[in-house]
Amino acid sequence: MSIAKNHGAVLLGALVATFLSGMSTVQTVIYFRLYQKDPIILKTSVISTWSLDVIHTAFIWVVLWSTFIESFGQESEIDVIQK
């Protein structure tokens, strides 16, 4: 079983997701600089959406670290779902 054939798409997808998460961060910063007078409920909605995105990106990289670094060379661990 080849890691490149099975997990290449996962790695590329994670890189794209991280790039998009960075774009979301930039949009959040711009929003808070431009719309300082918006209601607190709207600001809370923006910050909670951004927080969930950052947490999701962190979870993606934790799984990638576990798969590609901690389990390096262990083919029996390739298909294990992280808990």
Phi and psi restraints in degrees (range 20) as a CNS / XPLOR table:
assign (resid 1 and name C) (resid 2 and name N)
       (resid 2 and name CA) (resid 2 and name C) 1.0 -96.3 20.0 2
assign (resid 2 and name N) (resid 2 and name CA)
       (resid 2 and name C) (resid 3 and name N) 1.0 127.4 20.0 2
assign (resid 2 and name C) (resid 3 and name N)
       (resid 3 and name CA) (resid 3 and name C) 1.0 -66.0 20.0 2
assign (resid 3 and name N) (resid 3 and name CA)
       (resid 3 and name C) (resid 4 and name N) 1.0 -38.4 20.0 2
assign (resid 3 and name C) (resid 4 and name N)
       (resid 4 and name CA) (resid 4 and name C) 1.0 -61.7 20.0 2
assign (resid 4 and name N) (resid 4 and name CA)
       (resid 4 and name C) (resid 5 and name N) 1.0 -40.9 20.0 2
assign (resid 4 and name C) (resid 5 and name N)
       (resid 5 and name CA) (resid 5 and name C) 1.0 -72.8 20.0 2
assign (resid 5 and name N) (resid 5 and name CA)
       (resid 5 and name C) (resid 6 and name N) 1.0 -33.8 20.0 2
assign (resid 5 and name C) (resid 6 and name N)
       (resid 6 and name CA) (resid 6 and name C) 1.0 -90.8 20.0 2
assign (resid 6 and name N) (resid 6 and name CA)
       (resid 6 and name C) (resid 7 and name N) 1.0 -32.7 20.0 2
assign (resid 6 and name C) (resid 7 and name N)
       (resid 7 and name CA) (resid 7 and name C) 1.0 -116.9 20.0 2
assign (resid 7 and name N) (resid 7 and name CA)
       (resid 7 and name C) (resid 8 and name N) 1.0 2.7 20.0 2
assign (resid 7 and name C) (resid 8 and name N)
       (resid 8 and name CA) (resid 8 and name C) 1.0 -61.3 20.0 2
assign (resid 8 and name N) (resid 8 and name CA)
       (resid 8 and name C) (resid 9 and name N) 1.0 -43.0 20.0 2
assign (resid 8 and name C) (resid 9 and name N)
       (resid 9 and name CA) (resid 9 and name C) 1.0 -66.2 20.0 2
assign (resid 9 and name N) (resid 9 and name CA)
       (resid 9 and name C) (resid 10 and name N) 1.0 -35.4 20.0 2
assign (resid 9 and name C) (resid 10 and name N)
       (resid 10 and name CA) (resid 10 and name C) 1.0 -64.5 20.0 2
assign (resid 10 and name N) (resid 10 and name CA)
       (resid 10 and name C) (resid 11 and name N) 1.0 -44.0 20.0 2
assign (resid 10 and name C) (resid 11 and name N)
       (resid 11 and name CA) (resid 11 and name C) 1.0 -65.6 20.0 2
assign (resid 11 and name N) (resid 11 and name CA)
       (resid 11 and name C) (resid 12 and name N) 1.0 -44.4 20.0 2
assign (resid 11 and name C) (resid 12 and name N)
       (resid 12 and name CA) (resid 12 and name C) 1.0 -64.5 20.0 2
assign (resid 12 and name N) (resid 12 and name CA)
       (resid 12 and name C) (resid 13 and name N) 1.0 -40.1 20.0 2
assign (resid 12 and name C) (resid 13 and name N)
       (resid 13 and name CA) (resid 13 and name C) 1.0 -62.4 20.0 2
assign (resid 13 and name N) (resid 13 and name CA)
       (resid 13 and name C) (resid 14 and name N) 1.0 -39.1 20.0 2
assign (resid 13 and name C) (resid 14 and name N)
       (resid 14 and name CA) (resid 14 and name C) 1.0 -65.4 20.0 2
assign (resid 14 and name N) (resid 14 and name CA)
       (resid 14 and name C) (resid 15 and name N) 1.0 -39.3 20.0 2
assign (resid 14 and name C) (resid 15 and name N)
       (resid 15 and name CA) (resid 15 and name C) 1.0 -65.4 20.0 2
assign (resid 15 and name N) (resid 15 and name CA)
       (resid 15 and name C) (resid 16 and name N) 1.0 -41.7 20.0 2
assign (resid 15 and name C) (resid 16 and name N)
       (resid 16 and name CA) (resid 16 and name C) 1.0 -65.8 20.0 2
assign (resid 16 and name N) (resid 16 and name CA)
       (resid 16 and name C) (resid 17 and name N) 1.0 -42.9 20.0 2
assign (resid 16 and name C) (resid 17 and name N)
       (resid 17 and name CA) (resid 17 and name C) 1.0 -61.9 20.0 2
assign (resid 17 and name N) (resid 17 and name CA)
       (resid 17 and name C) (resid 18 and name N) 1.0 -38.0 20.0 2
assign (resid 17 and name C) (resid 18 and name N)
       (resid 18 and name CA) (resid 18 and name C) 1.0 -67.5 20.0 2
assign (resid 18 and name N) (resid 18 and name CA)
       (resid 18 and name C) (resid 19 and name N) 1.0 -40.7 20.0 2
assign (resid 18 and name C) (resid 19 and name N)
       (resid 19 and name CA) (resid 19 and name C) 1.0 -60.2 20.0 2
assign (resid 19 and name N) (resid 19 and name CA)
       (resid 19 and name C) (resid 20 and name N) 1.0 -45.2 20.0 2
assign (resid 19 and name C) (resid 20 and name N)
       (resid 20 and name CA) (resid 20 and name C) 1.0 -67.0 20.0 2
assign (resid 20 and name N) (resid 20 and name CA)
       (resid 20 and name C) (resid 21 and name N) 1.0 -33.3 20.0 2
assign (resid 20 and name C) (resid 21 and name N)
       (resid 21 and name CA) (resid 21 and name C) 1.0 -65.6 20.0 2
assign (resid 21 and name N) (resid 21 and name CA)
       (resid 21 and name C) (resid 22 and name N) 1.0 -38.5 20.0 2
assign (resid 21 and name C) (resid 22 and name N)
       (resid 22 and name CA) (resid 22 and name C) 1.0 -62.7 20.0 2
assign (resid 22 and name N) (resid 22 and name CA)
       (resid 22 and name C) (resid 23 and name N) 1.0 -39.3 20.0 2
assign (resid 22 and name C) (resid 23 and name N)
       (resid 23 and name CA) (resid 23 and name C) 1.0 -64.5 20.0 2
assign (resid 23 and name N) (resid 23 and name CA)
       (resid 23 and name C) (resid 24 and name N) 1.0 -38.6 20.0 2
assign (resid 23 and name C) (resid 24 and name N)
       (resid 24 and name CA) (resid 24 and name C) 1.0 -63.0 20.0 2
assign (resid 24 and name N) (resid 24 and name CA)
       (resid 24 and name C) (resid 25 and name N) 1.0 -38.2 20.0 2
assign (resid 24 and name C) (resid 25 and name N)
       (resid 25 and name CA) (resid 25 and name C) 1.0 -64.2 20.0 2
assign (resid 25 and name N) (resid 25 and name CA)
       (resid 25 and name C) (resid 26 and name N) 1.0 -43.6 20.0 2
assign (resid 25 and name C) (resid 26 and name N)
       (resid 26 and name CA) (resid 26 and name C) 1.0 -62.1 20.0 2
assign (resid 26 and name N) (resid 26 and name CA)
       (resid 26 and name C) (resid 27 and name N) 1.0 -43.0 20.0 2
assign (resid 26 and name C) (resid 27 and name N)
       (resid 27 and name CA) (resid 27 and name C) 1.0 -63.5 20.0 2
assign (resid 27 and name N) (resid 27 and name CA)
       (resid 27 and name C) (resid 28 and name N) 1.0 -36.3 20.0 2
assign (resid 27 and name C) (resid 28 and name N)
       (resid 28 and name CA) (resid 28 and name C) 1.0 -66.5 20.0 2
assign (resid 28 and name N) (resid 28 and name CA)
       (resid 28 and name C) (resid 29 and name N) 1.0 -44.0 20.0 2
assign (resid 28 and name C) (resid 29 and name N)
       (resid 29 and name CA) (resid 29 and name C) 1.0 -62.7 20.0 2
assign (resid 29 and name N) (resid 29 and name CA)
       (resid 29 and name C) (resid 30 and name N) 1.0 -45.1 20.0 2
assign (resid 29 and name C) (resid 30 and name N)
       (resid 30 and name CA) (resid 30 and name C) 1.0 -61.9 20.0 2
assign (resid 30 and name N) (resid 30 and name CA)
       (resid 30 and name C) (resid 31 and name N) 1.0 -42.1 20.0 2
assign (resid 30 and name C) (resid 31 and name N)
       (resid 31 and name CA) (resid 31 and name C) 1.0 -57.8 20.0 2
assign (resid 31 and name N) (resid 31 and name CA)
       (resid 31 and name C) (resid 32 and name N) 1.0 -48.7 20.0 2
assign (resid 31 and name C) (resid 32 and name N)
       (resid 32 and name CA) (resid 32 and name C) 1.0 -68.2 20.0 2
assign (resid 32 and name N) (resid 32 and name CA)
       (resid 32 and name C) (resid 33 and name N) 1.0 -25.5 20.0 2
assign (resid 32 and name C) (resid 33 and name N)
       (resid 33 and name CA) (resid 33 and name C) 1.0 -79.7 20.0 2
assign (resid 33 and name N) (resid 33 and name CA)
       (resid 33 and name C) (resid 34 and name N) 1.0 -35.0 20.0 2
assign (resid 33 and name C) (resid 34 and name N)
       (resid 34 and name CA) (resid 34 and name C) 1.0 -88.8 20.0 2
assign (resid 34 and name N) (resid 34 and name CA)
       (resid 34 and name C) (resid 35 and name N) 1.0 -31.8 20.0 2
assign (resid 34 and name C) (resid 35 and name N)
       (resid 35 and name CA) (resid 35 and name C) 1.0 -118.8 20.0 2
assign (resid 35 and name N) (resid 35 and name CA)
       (resid 35 and name C) (resid 36 and name N) 1.0 60.0 20.0 2
assign (resid 35 and name C) (resid 36 and name N)
       (resid 36 and name CA) (resid 36 and name C) 1.0 -70.2 20.0 2
assign (resid 36 and name N) (resid 36 and name CA)
       (resid 36 and name C) (resid 37 and name N) 1.0 -19.8 20.0 2
assign (resid 36 and name C) (resid 37 and name N)
       (resid 37 and name CA) (resid 37 and name C) 1.0 -96.4 20.0 2
assign (resid 37 and name N) (resid 37 and name CA)
       (resid 37 and name C) (resid 38 and name N) 1.0 6.9 20.0 2
assign (resid 37 and name C) (resid 38 and name N)
       (resid 38 and name CA) (resid 38 and name C) 1.0 -65.4 20.0 2
assign (resid 38 and name N) (resid 38 and name CA)
       (resid 38 and name C) (resid 39 and name N) 1.0 154.5 20.0 2
assign (resid 38 and name C) (resid 39 and name N)
       (resid 39 and name CA) (resid 39 and name C) 1.0 -62.3 20.0 2
assign (resid 39 and name N) (resid 39 and name CA)
       (resid 39 and name C) (resid 40 and name N) 1.0 152.6 20.0 2
assign (resid 39 and name C) (resid 40 and name N)
       (resid 40 and name CA) (resid 40 and name C) 1.0 -62.6 20.0 2
assign (resid 40 and name N) (resid 40 and name CA)
       (resid 40 and name C) (resid 41 and name N) 1.0 -31.1 20.0 2
assign (resid 40 and name C) (resid 41 and name N)
       (resid 41 and name CA) (resid 41 and name C) 1.0 -66.0 20.0 2
assign (resid 41 and name N) (resid 41 and name CA)
       (resid 41 and name C) (resid 42 and name N) 1.0 -36.6 20.0 2
assign (resid 41 and name C) (resid 42 and name N)
       (resid 42 and name CA) (resid 42 and name C) 1.0 -71.4 20.0 2
assign (resid 42 and name N) (resid 42 and name CA)
       (resid 42 and name C) (resid 43 and name N) 1.0 -41.5 20.0 2
assign (resid 42 and name C) (resid 43 and name N)
       (resid 43 and name CA) (resid 43 and name C) 1.0 -63.6 20.0 2
assign (resid 43 and name N) (resid 43 and name CA)
       (resid 43 and name C) (resid 44 and name N) 1.0 -38.8 20.0 2
assign (resid 43 and name C) (resid 44 and name N)
       (resid 44 and name CA) (resid 44 and name C) 1.0 -64.2 20.0 2
assign (resid 44 and name N) (resid 44 and name CA)
       (resid 44 and name C) (resid 45 and name N) 1.0 -39.5 20.0 2
assign (resid 44 and name C) (resid 45 and name N)
       (resid 45 and name CA) (resid 45 and name C) 1.0 -63.7 20.0 2
assign (resid 45 and name N) (resid 45 and name CA)
       (resid 45 and name C) (resid 46 and name N) 1.0 -43.1 20.0 2
assign (resid 45 and name C) (resid 46 and name N)
       (resid 46 and name CA) (resid 46 and name C) 1.0 -65.2 20.0 2
assign (resid 46 and name N) (resid 46 and name CA)
       (resid 46 and name C) (resid 47 and name N) 1.0 -46.4 20.0 2
assign (resid 46 and name C) (resid 47 and name N)
       (resid 47 and name CA) (resid 47 and name C) 1.0 -68.9 20.0 2
assign (resid 47 and name N) (resid 47 and name CA)
       (resid 47 and name C) (resid 48 and name N) 1.0 -33.2 20.0 2
assign (resid 47 and name C) (resid 48 and name N)
       (resid 48 and name CA) (resid 48 and name C) 1.0 -71.4 20.0 2
assign (resid 48 and name N) (resid 48 and name CA)
       (resid 48 and name C) (resid 49 and name N) 1.0 -38.1 20.0 2
assign (resid 48 and name C) (resid 49 and name N)
       (resid 49 and name CA) (resid 49 and name C) 1.0 -63.8 20.0 2
assign (resid 49 and name N) (resid 49 and name CA)
       (resid 49 and name C) (resid 50 and name N) 1.0 -44.2 20.0 2
assign (resid 49 and name C) (resid 50 and name N)
       (resid 50 and name CA) (resid 50 and name C) 1.0 -63.4 20.0 2
assign (resid 50 and name N) (resid 50 and name CA)
       (resid 50 and name C) (resid 51 and name N) 1.0 -41.9 20.0 2
assign (resid 50 and name C) (resid 51 and name N)
       (resid 51 and name CA) (resid 51 and name C) 1.0 -61.8 20.0 2
assign (resid 51 and name N) (resid 51 and name CA)
       (resid 51 and name C) (resid 52 and name N) 1.0 -44.0 20.0 2
assign (resid 51 and name C) (resid 52 and name N)
       (resid 52 and name CA) (resid 52 and name C) 1.0 -62.5 20.0 2
assign (resid 52 and name N) (resid 52 and name CA)
       (resid 52 and name C) (resid 53 and name N) 1.0 -37.6 20.0 2
assign (resid 52 and name C) (resid 53 and name N)
       (resid 53 and name CA) (resid 53 and name C) 1.0 -65.0 20.0 2
assign (resid 53 and name N) (resid 53 and name CA)
       (resid 53 and name C) (resid 54 and name N) 1.0 -42.7 20.0 2
assign (resid 53 and name C) (resid 54 and name N)
       (resid 54 and name CA) (resid 54 and name C) 1.0 -65.4 20.0 2
assign (resid 54 and name N) (resid 54 and name CA)
       (resid 54 and name C) (resid 55 and name N) 1.0 -41.8 20.0 2
assign (resid 54 and name C) (resid 55 and name N)
       (resid 55 and name CA) (resid 55 and name C) 1.0 -62.9 20.0 2
assign (resid 55 and name N) (resid 55 and name CA)
       (resid 55 and name C) (resid 56 and name N) 1.0 -42.3 20.0 2
assign (resid 55 and name C) (resid 56 and name N)
       (resid 56 and name CA) (resid 56 and name C) 1.0 -61.7 20.0 2
assign (resid 56 and name N) (resid 56 and name CA)
       (resid 56 and name C) (resid 57 and name N) 1.0 -43.6 20.0 2
assign (resid 56 and name C) (resid 57 and name N)
       (resid 57 and name CA) (resid 57 and name C) 1.0 -63.5 20.0 2
assign (resid 57 and name N) (resid 57 and name CA)
       (resid 57 and name C) (resid 58 and name N) 1.0 -39.3 20.0 2
assign (resid 57 and name C) (resid 58 and name N)
       (resid 58 and name CA) (resid 58 and name C) 1.0 -63.3 20.0 2
assign (resid 58 and name N) (resid 58 and name CA)
       (resid 58 and name C) (resid 59 and name N) 1.0 -42.6 20.0 2
assign (resid 58 and name C) (resid 59 and name N)
       (resid 59 and name CA) (resid 59 and name C) 1.0 -62.3 20.0 2
assign (resid 59 and name N) (resid 59 and name CA)
       (resid 59 and name C) (resid 60 and name N) 1.0 -39.9 20.0 2
assign (resid 59 and name C) (resid 60 and name N)
       (resid 60 and name CA) (resid 60 and name C) 1.0 -57.9 20.0 2
assign (resid 60 and name N) (resid 60 and name CA)
       (resid 60 and name C) (resid 61 and name N) 1.0 -47.4 20.0 2
assign (resid 60 and name C) (resid 61 and name N)
       (resid 61 and name CA) (resid 61 and name C) 1.0 -72.5 20.0 2
assign (resid 61 and name N) (resid 61 and name CA)
       (resid 61 and name C) (resid 62 and name N) 1.0 -28.2 20.0 2
assign (resid 61 and name C) (resid 62 and name N)
       (resid 62 and name CA) (resid 62 and name C) 1.0 -64.5 20.0 2
assign (resid 62 and name N) (resid 62 and name CA)
       (resid 62 and name C) (resid 63 and name N) 1.0 -43.8 20.0 2
assign (resid 62 and name C) (resid 63 and name N)
       (resid 63 and name CA) (resid 63 and name C) 1.0 -66.0 20.0 2
assign (resid 63 and name N) (resid 63 and name CA)
       (resid 63 and name C) (resid 64 and name N) 1.0 -42.1 20.0 2
assign (resid 63 and name C) (resid 64 and name N)
       (resid 64 and name CA) (resid 64 and name C) 1.0 -62.8 20.0 2
assign (resid 64 and name N) (resid 64 and name CA)
       (resid 64 and name C) (resid 65 and name N) 1.0 -41.2 20.0 2
assign (resid 64 and name C) (resid 65 and name N)
       (resid 65 and name CA) (resid 65 and name C) 1.0 -61.3 20.0 2
assign (resid 65 and name N) (resid 65 and name CA)
       (resid 65 and name C) (resid 66 and name N) 1.0 -46.1 20.0 2
assign (resid 65 and name C) (resid 66 and name N)
       (resid 66 and name CA) (resid 66 and name C) 1.0 -63.1 20.0 2
assign (resid 66 and name N) (resid 66 and name CA)
       (resid 66 and name C) (resid 67 and name N) 1.0 -40.9 20.0 2
assign (resid 66 and name C) (resid 67 and name N)
       (resid 67 and name CA) (resid 67 and name C) 1.0 -73.2 20.0 2
assign (resid 67 and name N) (resid 67 and name CA)
       (resid 67 and name C) (resid 68 and name N) 1.0 -47.3 20.0 2
assign (resid 67 and name C) (resid 68 and name N)
       (resid 68 and name CA) (resid 68 and name C) 1.0 -93.7 20.0 2
assign (resid 68 and name N) (resid 68 and name CA)
       (resid 68 and name C) (resid 69 and name N) 1.0 -23.8 20.0 2
assign (resid 68 and name C) (resid 69 and name N)
       (resid 69 and name CA) (resid 69 and name C) 1.0 -105.2 20.0 2
assign (resid 69 and name N) (resid 69 and name CA)
       (resid 69 and name C) (resid 70 and name N) 1.0 -56.8 20.0 2
assign (resid 69 and name C) (resid 70 and name N)
       (resid 70 and name CA) (resid 70 and name C) 1.0 -68.6 20.0 2
assign (resid 70 and name N) (resid 70 and name CA)
       (resid 70 and name C) (resid 71 and name N) 1.0 -33.5 20.0 2
assign (resid 70 and name C) (resid 71 and name N)
       (resid 71 and name CA) (resid 71 and name C) 1.0 -104.2 20.0 2
assign (resid 71 and name N) (resid 71 and name CA)
       (resid 71 and name C) (resid 72 and name N) 1.0 24.1 20.0 2
assign (resid 71 and name C) (resid 72 and name N)
       (resid 72 and name CA) (resid 72 and name C) 1.0 -60.7 20.0 2
assign (resid 72 and name N) (resid 72 and name CA)
       (resid 72 and name C) (resid 73 and name N) 1.0 126.4 20.0 2
assign (resid 72 and name C) (resid 73 and name N)
       (resid 73 and name CA) (resid 73 and name C) 1.0 82.7 20.0 2
assign (resid 73 and name N) (resid 73 and name CA)
       (resid 73 and name C) (resid 74 and name N) 1.0 -0.8 20.0 2
assign (resid 73 and name C) (resid 74 and name N)
       (resid 74 and name CA) (resid 74 and name C) 1.0 -103.1 20.0 2
assign (resid 74 and name N) (resid 74 and name CA)
       (resid 74 and name C) (resid 75 and name N) 1.0 92.8 20.0 2
assign (resid 74 and name C) (resid 75 and name N)
       (resid 75 and name CA) (resid 75 and name C) 1.0 -64.5 20.0 2
assign (resid 75 and name N) (resid 75 and name CA)
       (resid 75 and name C) (resid 76 and name N) 1.0 -24.8 20.0 2
assign (resid 75 and name C) (resid 76 and name N)
       (resid 76 and name CA) (resid 76 and name C) 1.0 -69.7 20.0 2
assign (resid 76 and name N) (resid 76 and name CA)
       (resid 76 and name C) (resid 77 and name N) 1.0 -17.7 20.0 2
assign (resid 76 and name C) (resid 77 and name N)
       (resid 77 and name CA) (resid 77 and name C) 1.0 -94.9 20.0 2
assign (resid 77 and name N) (resid 77 and name CA)
       (resid 77 and name C) (resid 78 and name N) 1.0 -0.4 20.0 2
assign (resid 77 and name C) (resid 78 and name N)
       (resid 78 and name CA) (resid 78 and name C) 1.0 -63.5 20.0 2
assign (resid 78 and name N) (resid 78 and name CA)
       (resid 78 and name C) (resid 79 and name N) 1.0 -41.8 20.0 2
assign (resid 78 and name C) (resid 79 and name N)
       (resid 79 and name CA) (resid 79 and name C) 1.0 -96.3 20.0 2
assign (resid 79 and name N) (resid 79 and name CA)
       (resid 79 and name C) (resid 80 and name N) 1.0 12.7 20.0 2
assign (resid 79 and name C) (resid 80 and name N)
       (resid 80 and name CA) (resid 80 and name C) 1.0 -78.5 20.0 2
assign (resid 80 and name N) (resid 80 and name CA)
       (resid 80 and name C) (resid 81 and name N) 1.0 131.5 20.0 2
assign (resid 80 and name C) (resid 81 and name N)
       (resid 81 and name CA) (resid 81 and name C) 1.0 -88.0 20.0 2
assign (resid 81 and name N) (resid 81 and name CA)
       (resid 81 and name C) (resid 82 and name N) 1.0 129.5 20.0 2
assign (resid 81 and name C) (resid 82 and name N)
       (resid 82 and name CA) (resid 82 and name C) 1.0 -70.5 20.0 2
assign (resid 82 and name N) (resid 82 and name CA)
       (resid 82 and name C) (resid 83 and name N) 1.0 145.9 20.0 2
